């Protein structure tokens, strides 16, 4: 047996031991323990979840549970951080791996955002601007929104939240995901000539005074490294080879890829598309690998 095979066998043995320990703890703690699993978890983690969903669904389920003393969040750090904000004082929120981060979250820092806000308010009244943070952001970024009469959205609520802000005649400053912002803007029909991108790594952001004054939407130029990989040309090629197939992608994909697809949205939206489809239909899904594998098993 090769060294690689031995290491794999050892890993499987350790995983089996941990699985037994988790089962015992779930039995011992009963409803004092709630395990939340994001769709992106692999199957060996997935099977222990008391609830499965996207970040919005899990946040709601965790907040509604008043009997659990311990909430274990199997997902990215920002998700557990958000859950901790919503938890009651007698609940403890934990993560199996504190290093489980999100590259998108790291593309905006509070100091950058404060400097950006200062640049924008040189030409616009602060009360005319509304900061909106994507849920994939750290607690201090979300706190900034709260301090400046803004809000937070998820991929499933972005269209509604953007429309709510536009109904108040506010200029939206959205961060950190450019594609969520563009796709929401396209859906609610914000004119393209009034949408501008703020370059996060350029001092002053490269926008002119005229652009800042005219803007209805200013988007941070961050993106998800996973969903960036789904390019429109790839979708076109697959559609040509599979004319009978349907395509659904996450709204963190670029607007060109979304335009080539039949549907787009949050992870729950994607799953609902598949669940509501005709038996035997063929689907191509543009999102994280583990979620697709889990759905195939379903």
N, C-alpha and C positions, 0 to 999 in steps of 0.2 A: 504494500500500500504506500502511495506517495505521501510526501509531507503535507501537500495540499489536501489530500483525501483524509489524512489523520486529523488535521486541523478542522476540517468540515465536520467530521464525525464527533469530535470533541465539542464543537459548537452546538451541534444538535442535542448532545447529551446534556449540556449546560442549560439549553433552552427548555428541555423537558423537565429538568429539575425546577427551574424557575416557574414553569407552568403549573406544577404541582403546588408550589408555595403560594402562587397567586390564587389558585382555586381554594386552598385552605383559608387564606385571609378573607376572601370574598364570603366564604361560608361563616367564618367566625364573626365578621363585622356586620354582615347582613345589610340592612338599609342605612347603616351608618356610613357606608362606603358607596361612592358613585364614580364609575370610571367612564370618562367621556373620550371618544375616539373620533378624530377627524377622518374624513374620507381617504386621506392620503396615507394612512397607516397600512403597513403590510398585514397579511392575514394572521400571522402569529400573534400580533397585538390586537387586531380587529376582533378576534373571537372572545376577548374578555370584556369588550365594551358593553356598558349598560345602556348607552345611547351613542348613536352614530349620526354624523351630519356635517354640514359646513359650519364655519365659525359663528354665523348668526344663530343658526338653529341650536348649536351646543351652548352658546351663551344664554339663550332663553331657557333651555332645559335645566342648565345648572342653576340659574337664578331662581327658577320656580321650585327647586328642590329644597325644602326647609328641614328635612329629616336627616340628610347626610351630614355627618361631622367631617368627613374627609372627601374632597373632590380631587380625583386624579385626572389630570388633563393630558391626554396623549396627542400632542400636536406641537405647533411652533410656540416659542416663548411668548410672543405677543398675545397669543390666544389665551394662555394660562394667566397672563398678566391682566387681560381684560376680564376674565372670569373672576379673578381675585378682587377686582374693583366692585363686581356685582355681588360677591359673596357676603353673607352676614358675618358679624363679628365673632360668632362661635364656630365658624366653618374654616377649615384649613384647605387651601388649594395647593396641590403639589404637581410636579412634573417628574416623569421617570428620568428624563435627560435634560438638564438645565442648559446644555449646549445646543439644543435643537432650535436653531435660529431660522431666520428668513432673510435671504439676500436683499429682498426689496426693502425690508424694514431698515436695513443698514444704509440705504441710499438717501436718507434724510436725517440730519442731526438738528437738535433744537437751536444751536447757535446759527446754523445756516438759515433756518426758518425765520428766526428773529431778524437776521440781517436782510432777508428777502422782504419781510413785512415792513421794515424800516424804509427800504428802497421804494416799495409800492406806495406807501403813505406820504411820500414826498409829493406825489402827483394826484393822489386820490384820498378823499376823506375816509377815515377808518370805518365809519358807520355805513359806507357804501360797499364795503368789502365783507365777504363772509368766508372764513377758512373752513374747509371741509377735509377731514383726514380719512383716508381709506383705513379700514380696520387693521390692515397690515402695517401698523406703525406702533411705535413705542408709547408708553404711558405719558411721557413728558410732551410728546407731540399731540396726543389727544387732549392733554391738559391745556396746551396752548389754545386749542380750538374752544374749549370751555371758557377760558379767560377772555376770549375775543368774540363771544356770542356766536361761535360756530358750532359745528356738529361733526359726527363720525358716520360713515356709511360702510356698507359691505357691498360685495359684488351683486348681491340680490336686491339691495335697496338703493343702489346708486342712481338709477333713473328717477325714482320718486323723490329722493333727497335733492337732486339737482333741480327738478321741476319746482319743488318747494322753495328753493333759494331764488330761482328765477322769478317766481310769482311775487317775491318781495322786492323785485327790481334791484337785486344785489349782484355784484360781480363776484363770481366764485373763484376762490383761490384753492385749487385742489392738489393734494399731494398724498403719497409719493408716486402713484402709478399713472403714467401718461396714457396708457391704453384704456384703462377703466374710464378715465376722464374723457377721452376722445369718443369712445363707444357710447357713453351716456349722452354726450353732447349731440352725437349723430341721431340718437334715438329721440331726444326731445327737440331736435331741430334748432340748435343754437347755430346761427350763421357762421360758416367756416372763417369768414374774414374777421370775426370778432373773437376767435379762439387763438391764444398764443401760448407758446411753450417757454417756461422759465428754465434756463440752463443752470443747473444746480452747482456746477463746478466752475462757473465763470462769475467773477466778481461783478455785481450789478445786474447779472442775469441776461444781458444783451438786448433787452426790450427798450424801445425808445419811449420818450414821454408820450408821444402821440398814440402808440400802441397800448400803453398802460391805461391811458384815459379812455380809449375806445373799447377796451376788452370787456367782454361779458364772462369770459372764462380764461383763467390763467392756470396752466397745468405744469406741474413739476415733471422733469424728464427722467423719471425712474421707471423701471420695468422688471418683470419677473423673468429670471434667466431660463426657467423651464418653458414658460408659455411663449417666450421670444423665439423659440426654436421652430414653432409652427408657422411656416411661411406660406404666403398665398400661392406661389408657384407649385408648391408641394400638394396643396389641396386641389389645384387645377388638374395636375397629373393624375391624382387618385380618382377624381371625378370622371376623367376621360376613360380610365380603365374600369371604373365601377359606376356606370351611369344609373344603376338601380339603387345605389347606396345613398344614405342620408349622412350629412355632416353636422356635428355639433361641437362647438369649441367654447372654451372658457373666455369670459369677457376680459381677462388679462392678456389675451392675444391681440395683436395689432389690428387696426380697423380694416386693413386690406384683407387679412385672413378671415375676419368676421364677415366681410362683404361676400366672400367666396363661399361661406358656409350657409347651411339651411337654418341653423339656430345658434344662438349663443347665450351665455349666462353663467350663473354661479354653479358650483358643483351640484347643489340640489336641483337646479333647473336642468342640468345635463341628465341627471338620474331620472327625473320626471319625464323628460323627452323619451328616454329609452323605455321606461315603464309603460308609457301610454301608447307606444308604437305597436304596429301590427305584428303578430307572431311570425317569425321567420324573416323579418325585415333586416337589412344589413346596415350597420352604423359604423362610422369612423368618428372617434372621439379625440379631440385635441385638448388634453390636460395631463395631469401627473400620472405616471405609469401605474403606481399601486392602486389608484382609484379605478383605473380601467381594468386591471386584473381582478379586483374585487367584484366589479360589475359583471365581468365575464363568468365568474363563478355563480353569480346569482341567476 
